[in-house]
Amino acid sequence: MAKDLGERVYSIFANHRSIRKFKQVEIPDRDLEMIMEAGRRAPTDASLHLWTAVRIKDRGLRRKISDLIGQEHVYTASEFFIFLADLYRLKSLLEHRGRSMGDVDYALFIFAAIDAALAAENMAIMAESLGYGICFIGGVQAAAEEIIDLLELPEKTYPLFGLVIGVPDEMPELRPRLPRSIMFHENKYRRYSSEDLDLSFRAMASYPGVDDWIRILDRYAGIDGVFVKRNKTIPELLKKQGFRLS
């Protein structure tokens, strides 16, 4: 019985793919409750609950965010959540009982991002187990400042990423992943040989839409990559949001 359950759970992971085309179908309340409860039950470091998810129900607001980040599936999916790093609630709870928050922003921002990712992954797995499709939306960072204003986010909160959920209207091919021998090390970090790196590029050669995985790596992490700009703007926005990271 347990082995059968394990096989079914494994099939969810083995068949995971990002869905960007959805049927115009609402998710029943009971399914949505289970998905959100799966997120609520995720692990949280020291029981601090350092994340919040904002469910974007207003279609006009959804349209604005979709246009801002250039991702139509944010609008067409049945549900869209934006996950926040949230130290505002912690600060409020401490002050409610006459305490003050210490100089913890740097350390807790890291754990807030972890907490949010764990909660979102729980929701994604629950949704996929119910037959829905999901896609994580890292593009939230492309318009983080505008989203802060649109959602009227208080101090010490920051939008990390989004999650769309809905009934799939496509079945894209599975995207490749690096081999386990590259991703899992034993006892200590194993430095990569030229053979290891060549193996990595061969493993990712079937990445859709590009003829060489190096194009993806360079587009995002190269000298003029997407994350160069974000590397500058994220600290500025965090400071604006009242995070003390230095």
C-alpha positions as CSV (number, residue, x, y, z in Angstrom):
1,M,0.0,0.0,0.0
2,A,2.7,2.5,1.0
3,K,4.8,1.5,-2.0
4,D,1.8,2.1,-4.3
5,L,1.3,5.5,-2.8
6,G,5.0,6.3,-3.2
7,E,4.8,5.3,-6.9
8,R,1.9,7.6,-7.4
9,V,3.6,10.5,-5.7
10,Y,6.8,9.8,-7.7
11,S,4.8,10.0,-10.9
12,I,3.7,13.5,-10.0
13,F,7.4,14.6,-9.8
14,A,8.4,12.6,-12.9
15,N,5.7,14.2,-15.0
16,H,6.0,17.8,-13.8
17,R,6.0,20.4,-16.5
18,S,5.3,24.1,-16.5
19,I,1.9,24.9,-18.0
20,R,1.3,28.2,-19.7
21,K,-1.9,27.6,-21.6
22,F,-5.1,27.1,-19.5
23,K,-8.7,26.3,-20.1
24,Q,-11.1,28.9,-18.8
25,V,-12.4,26.8,-15.9
26,E,-12.8,27.8,-12.2
27,I,-11.2,25.6,-9.6
28,P,-13.8,24.2,-7.2
29,D,-13.7,25.6,-3.7
30,R,-12.8,22.3,-2.1
31,D,-9.8,21.8,-4.4
32,L,-8.7,25.3,-3.8
33,E,-9.0,24.8,0.0
34,M,-6.8,21.7,-0.2
35,I,-4.2,23.5,-2.3
36,M,-4.0,26.4,0.1
37,E,-4.0,24.2,3.2
38,A,-1.1,22.3,1.7
39,G,0.8,25.6,1.6
40,R,-0.2,26.5,5.1
41,R,1.1,23.1,6.4
42,A,4.6,23.6,4.9
43,P,7.6,23.6,7.2
44,T,8.5,27.1,8.6
45,D,11.8,27.8,10.2
46,A,11.5,28.2,14.0
47,S,7.7,28.5,13.6
48,L,8.2,32.1,12.6
49,H,5.8,32.0,9.5
50,L,7.9,34.3,7.4
51,W,5.9,34.2,4.2
52,T,2.5,35.4,2.9
53,A,0.7,34.6,-0.3
54,V,-1.6,37.2,-1.9
55,R,-4.3,35.6,-4.0
56,I,-5.0,37.9,-7.0
57,K,-8.8,37.5,-7.6
58,D,-9.5,40.9,-9.2
59,R,-9.3,40.4,-13.0
60,G,-8.3,44.0,-13.6
61,L,-5.4,43.7,-11.2
62,R,-4.4,40.4,-12.8
63,R,-4.5,42.0,-16.2
64,K,-2.2,44.8,-15.0
65,I,0.4,42.4,-13.5
66,S,0.2,40.1,-16.6
67,D,0.9,43.1,-18.9
68,L,3.7,44.4,-16.6
69,I,5.7,41.2,-16.7
70,G,4.7,40.1,-20.2
71,Q,3.2,36.7,-19.2
72,E,-0.3,36.1,-20.5
73,H,-0.8,33.0,-18.5
74,V,-0.8,35.1,-15.3
75,Y,-4.1,36.4,-16.6
76,T,-5.6,33.3,-18.2
77,A,-4.9,30.8,-15.4
78,S,-7.7,30.0,-12.9
79,E,-5.7,31.2,-9.9
80,F,-2.6,33.4,-9.4
81,F,-0.8,33.8,-6.1
82,I,2.1,36.1,-5.3
83,F,4.4,34.9,-2.5
84,L,6.0,37.4,-0.3
85,A,8.9,37.4,2.2
86,D,7.1,38.8,5.2
87,L,8.8,40.2,8.3
88,Y,6.0,42.7,8.8
89,R,3.8,40.2,10.6
90,L,6.6,39.1,12.8
91,K,7.4,42.7,13.7
92,S,3.8,43.3,14.5
93,L,3.4,40.2,16.6
94,L,6.4,41.1,18.7
95,E,5.3,44.7,19.2
96,H,1.8,43.5,20.1
97,R,3.3,41.9,23.2
98,G,5.6,44.7,24.0
99,R,8.7,43.3,22.4
100,S,11.0,44.7,19.6
101,M,12.4,43.0,16.6
102,G,16.2,42.7,16.7
103,D,18.7,43.3,13.9
104,V,17.6,40.1,12.1
105,D,16.5,41.3,8.6
106,Y,19.4,39.8,6.6
107,A,19.2,36.3,8.2
108,L,15.4,36.2,8.2
109,F,15.1,37.3,4.6
110,I,16.9,34.2,3.6
111,F,14.6,32.0,5.7
112,A,11.6,33.9,4.5
113,A,12.5,33.1,0.9
114,I,13.0,29.4,1.9
115,D,9.6,29.3,3.7
116,A,7.8,30.9,0.8
117,A,9.4,28.4,-1.7
118,L,8.4,25.4,0.6
119,A,4.8,26.6,0.9
120,A,4.5,27.3,-2.9
121,E,6.0,23.9,-3.8
122,N,3.5,22.2,-1.4
123,M,0.7,24.0,-3.2
124,A,2.1,23.1,-6.6
125,I,2.4,19.4,-5.7
126,M,-1.1,19.3,-4.3
127,A,-2.5,21.0,-7.4
128,E,-0.8,18.6,-9.7
129,S,-2.0,15.7,-7.7
130,L,-5.6,16.9,-8.3
131,G,-4.9,17.1,-12.1
132,Y,-4.2,20.8,-12.4
133,G,-1.3,22.5,-14.1
134,I,1.0,25.0,-12.5
135,C,3.8,27.4,-13.4
136,F,6.1,29.4,-11.1
137,I,6.4,33.0,-12.1
138,G,9.9,34.4,-11.5
139,G,9.0,37.3,-13.7
140,V,7.4,39.0,-10.7
141,Q,10.9,40.4,-10.2
142,A,10.7,42.2,-13.5
143,A,8.1,44.5,-12.0
144,A,8.6,44.1,-8.3
145,E,8.4,47.9,-7.6
146,E,5.1,48.2,-9.4
147,I,3.7,45.1,-7.7
148,I,4.7,46.5,-4.3
149,D,2.5,49.6,-5.1
150,L,-0.4,47.6,-6.7
151,L,-0.6,45.3,-3.7
152,E,-0.1,48.1,-1.2
153,L,2.6,46.0,0.5
154,P,3.7,47.3,4.0
155,E,7.3,47.7,5.2
156,K,9.4,44.6,5.5
157,T,7.5,42.7,2.9
158,Y,8.8,41.9,-0.6
159,P,7.3,40.0,-3.6
160,L,9.4,37.0,-4.4
161,F,7.6,35.0,-7.1
162,G,4.2,33.9,-8.3
163,L,2.3,30.7,-8.9
164,V,-0.4,30.1,-11.4
165,I,-2.8,27.2,-11.2
166,G,-5.4,26.0,-13.6
167,V,-6.8,23.3,-16.0
168,P,-4.1,22.6,-18.6
169,D,-4.8,23.3,-22.2
170,E,-1.5,22.0,-23.4
171,M,0.9,19.2,-22.7
172,P,4.5,20.4,-23.4
173,E,7.4,18.1,-23.5
174,L,9.3,17.5,-20.3
175,R,12.2,19.8,-20.0
176,P,15.6,18.2,-19.3
177,R,17.4,18.2,-16.0
178,L,21.1,17.9,-15.1
179,P,22.1,14.3,-14.2
180,R,22.1,13.2,-10.6
181,S,25.8,12.8,-10.7
182,I,26.1,16.5,-11.3
183,M,23.5,17.6,-8.8
184,F,24.2,15.3,-5.8
185,H,27.6,15.1,-4.2
186,E,28.7,12.9,-1.3
187,N,30.4,14.1,1.9
188,K,32.1,17.0,0.2
189,Y,31.7,19.3,-2.8
190,R,33.3,17.6,-5.8
191,R,34.9,20.1,-8.2
192,Y,33.7,19.7,-11.8
193,S,36.0,18.3,-14.5
194,S,35.8,19.3,-18.1
195,E,34.1,16.0,-18.7
196,D,31.4,16.8,-16.1
197,L,30.8,20.2,-17.7
198,D,30.5,18.7,-21.2
199,L,28.1,16.1,-19.8
200,S,26.0,18.9,-18.3
201,F,25.7,20.6,-21.7
202,R,24.8,17.3,-23.4
203,A,22.2,16.6,-20.8
204,M,20.5,20.0,-21.5
205,A,20.9,19.9,-25.2
206,S,17.2,19.2,-25.7
207,Y,16.1,22.4,-23.9
208,P,13.3,23.7,-26.1
209,G,13.8,26.7,-28.3
210,V,17.5,26.9,-28.2
211,D,20.3,25.1,-30.0
212,D,22.8,25.3,-27.1
213,W,22.1,25.6,-23.4
214,I,24.9,28.2,-23.1
215,R,22.5,30.7,-24.6
216,I,20.1,30.3,-21.7
217,L,22.9,30.6,-19.1
218,D,24.3,33.7,-20.8
219,R,20.9,35.3,-21.3
220,Y,20.2,35.2,-17.5
221,A,23.6,35.1,-15.8
222,G,26.1,36.4,-18.3
223,I,27.7,39.9,-18.3
224,D,24.6,41.5,-19.9
225,G,22.1,39.0,-18.5
226,V,18.7,39.5,-17.0
227,F,20.0,39.1,-13.4
228,V,22.6,41.8,-13.8
229,K,19.8,44.4,-13.6
230,R,18.0,42.6,-10.9
231,N,21.2,42.3,-8.9
232,K,21.1,46.1,-8.7
233,T,17.4,46.8,-8.2
234,I,16.6,44.1,-5.6
235,P,18.8,45.6,-2.9
236,E,17.4,49.1,-3.7
237,L,13.8,47.9,-3.4
238,L,14.5,45.9,-0.2
239,K,16.0,49.1,1.4
240,K,13.0,51.0,0.2
241,Q,10.8,48.4,1.9
242,G,12.5,48.9,5.2
243,F,14.8,45.8,5.2
244,R,18.1,46.4,6.9
245,L,20.5,44.2,5.1
246,S,23.9,45.8,6.0
